[in-house]
Amino acid sequence: MDVLSWIVLGFLSGLLAKLIMPGKDPGGFIITTLLGIAGALVGGFLGSLVGLGTTGSLNFGSVLTAVAGALVLLYLYRKIKS
């Protein structure tokens, strides 16, 4: 997957993470997007390490790992900022 695809996937996973874990965030839209992109990268990397698939294609597994990564980063960000 190219970089633009990861950015779009990260943006979407950040929005999904925000919908799954609502609440007041110290950051705004940009922070949520950046956390989503970072979560997509981290989730995709960790998912490929444990055998959940490769990071080279856009499929259901990669979306799930990206959202899971974004949820973890959003949770950690909230704990650090509060």
N, C-alpha and C positions, 0 to 999 in steps of 0.2 A: 504494500500500500504506500502511496506517495505521501509526502508531508501534508499536502492540502487535504487529503482524505482523513488523515489523523486529526487535523485541526477541526474539520467538520464533525467527525465522530466525537472528538473531545467536547465541542460545543454542545452537541446533542446529549452526550452523556452527562455533562454538567447541568443542563436543564432538567434531565430526568432525575438526577440525584437531588436537585433542589425540590422537585415535585414529590419525591419519595420522603425526603427529610425536610419538611417545611420549617420555617422559623425565621427569626431575625438574624441575619448574618452581619458581621462587622464590615464586610466588603459589600460591593454591589454587583451589578451585572458583569463587569469586567473580571472581578475576582472569581466569580462563579464560573465564568468561561475558562479562565486560566486554570482553575482547579480541575475542571472537567478535562481539559487537554492533558494536564499532568496526570490525572487519574487514568485517562485512556492509555497513556504511555506506560505508566506503572502497572496497571491492570493487564495490559496486553503482554508486557514483558514477563510478569509473574505467571500469567496464564499459560504462556508458552513453556515456561520452565517446569510447570507441574503437569504438562501434557494436555491442556484444554484446547489445544489447537495452535496454529501458527499466527503470527502477526501480519502475514502477507495478504490476507483476504478479509473482506468485509462480510461477516456472517453473524448469525445469532449469537454464537459463542463469544465473538470479539466484542459485540455490543454489551453483552452481559459482563464480561470482564472489565470493560471500560467504565460501565456504570458502577460496578463494585469498587473499582479503584477511585472513582470520583467520590463515592459515598465515604470511603475511608478518609480521603484527604479533606473532604468537607467537615467531617466529624472532628478530625485532628485540628483543623483550622479554627473551628468554633471553640474547642477546648483551650487552645493556646491563646486566643484573643479574649476569652472571657475570664 
